[in-house]
Amino acid sequence: QVQVVESGGGLVQPGGSLRLSCAASGIEFSLYAMKWYRQPPGKQRELVAGIDPTGSTNYADSVKGRFTISRDNAKNMTYLQMTSLKPEDTAVYYCKTEYRMTSRWGRGTQVTVSS
């Protein structure tokens, strides 16, 4: 059974940092692309960052230079290190696995950036 579980969200002040974690089980993790999405209040879900099986990464323009995606294939984990957080980063953050035509979403973790 495939499971994707995010953790690490919370309340942080502007300028602060958080690290989100995504644990994936029930898959051949090293074959999968892993992506982080977010959905701000009242807005559509958007792609934040992705990392493919080779370790190649891509980022939304709004987070370039502030967020870093990484993966640990030995632990079946993906991470999103977020720095210099802004109020507009407030959203529910979701992890997604992708392999060929299959994908699986986690339930999300809330990140709130506020003073």
N, C-alpha and C positions, 0 to 999 in steps of 0.2 A: 504494500500500500504506500503510495507516494504521499509524503507530508512535507509541507514547507511552513516554517514557523519563524516569524520575525521577533526580535527583541531589541531592547536598548533605547526605546523612545522615552520621552519625558518632557519636562519643562526646563527650559534653559534661557538665560538672558541673552539679549542681542550681543553679538561678538563672541559668544561662547562656542563650545564644541560638544559634539556627541558622536558616539560610534554605534551604528546599528549593526546587528548581526542577523544572519539568515541561515537557519539549519535546514538542510534538505535531506530526506531519507527515502529509501525505496527506489532510488534511481542510480544509474551509473554516472555519478556526479561529474567525473572528469570529461564526459562527452557533451555536457550541457553548457549552453550559454546561460548566464545569470544576469538578471536585470533588476534594477530598482526603479520603481515608479512612485509618484506621489499624487495625492488628490487634495488640493486645498479646499477649504470650506466653500461650497457653492460653485465649484469649478470642476472641469473635467480632469480625469486622470492623465498624467503626463509622464513621459520617460525622463528619468533623471540621469541614469548611468547604466552602462552595460559592460560585461566582460565576457569574452568568448573563451572557448577551450584552450586556445593558445596563450591567453593572458592579454590579448589586445583589448584596449578599453575605448569607450566613447562616452561623452558627457553632453548634457544640455548646456547651451551657452550660458544660461543663468547660474550654473554651478561650477563652471570651469575655473580652476585655480583655487577653489574652496573645498570641493568634495573629492574624495578618492575612493574608488571601488577596488576591492581586492578579493582574492579567493584562496582558500586552503583546501586543496583536493584531498589531502590526507584526512581532514576532519569533516569533509562535506559541508564546508562553511563558506559563506560570502559575507563581506563586510562593506559598510559604507561609512567612511570617516568623514565627518562634516565639521568644518571649521568656519570661523567668521560668520556665524549664523545670523540671519536677518529675520525680521518678523514675517516677511513674505515667504520664508521657508516653512512656515507653519502648515502642516498637512498630515494626513495619514500616509505613511510610507509603506509600500508593498514590495515584496520580493516575488520574482517570477522566474521559473525555470523554462528553458526552451530547448527542444531538440527536434530537428526536422519539423514535423507537423504537430508535435505534442507540446503542451505547455501546462503549467500548474501555478496557481497563485497562492500566496499566503493570505492570512486574514488581516494583516497590516499592524502597524504600531504607530501611535500618535506622537508627533513631534510638535511642541508648542514653543515658539520663540517670543518671549514677552518679558518686559521689565515689571 
